[in-house]
Every structure is written in structure tokens, then in C-alpha cells.
Amino acid sequence: MISTEDAELRKRDPSPEMENRSVTLTLTHEDVRACKLQLPNQFLKDNGINKLGKMTILGENGMELSAFLLSRDGTAALEDGWDDFCEANGVKLGDSFTLELVNQQDNTTPVLRFCSR
């Protein structure tokens, strides 16, 4: 049995053995045009991402892109430059990419690694 304290710790600091630390998405024209992503609810829940607010996406080439989780349904707004970020990381419209939770800065800001393959 997991205590409430243990459950709270897992929500704030997901351990490496937790499953579902990554999600694969496909880049669509609508996502690029609107500078938004739709993250699956289960991915957010499994990784303890339960607060609306800032997220950081790290590119394969060292670029960083800020995102903001707007709703609990997984809608995330991306800063201007999402199309350039994808292009710089080798992802074009229709290509799949993976976002992997690598950590949460100060236990509040989720950091996702962007992988093109």
C-alpha cells in the first residue's frame, strides 16, 4: 500500500522506473499554424504533470522552446518559433516525434526532451 506522502512524492518527482515517460506525436499543419500541441491525458497523469503552467521542450540540437499547459485536457501553447524548432530538429509536417519527460525543474516545471526518431 502506498501512503499519501509517497503518492504525493511520486506526483512531484516521477521516478525513472515509472512507465509512460514518453509520448509519440505527429506534426500536423494545425499544430504548427496554431503553435499548439495536444498532449495525451494519460501521459500527463502518469508523469504527475497536474498543474497548469510553464513547460520546457529541449531540442536535440540544444535549442529550448517554452510551452504553457493551458488545460487539464492536455492543450499546450508553444512560443513563436515552433515551426523553426521542428525544422531545426529534422521534423517536417507529417513526421512523428517523441517527447520524453526528463525531469521537473524545482519540482514545478516539466522538462520534455524532443526526439525526432
Sequence and secondary structure as in RCSB ss.txt:
>XXXX:A:sequence
MISTEDAELRKRDPSPEMENRSVTLTLTHEDVRACKLQLPNQFLKDNGINKLGKMTILGENGMELSAFLLSRDGT
AALEDGWDDFCEANGVKLGDSFTLELVNQQDNTTPVLRFCSR
>XXXX:A:secstr
   HHHHHHHHHS  TT S  EEEEE  HHHHHHTEEE  HHHHHHTT  S EEEEEE TTS EEEEEE  TT E
EEE TTHHHHHHHTT  TT EEEEEEEEEETTTEEEEEEE  
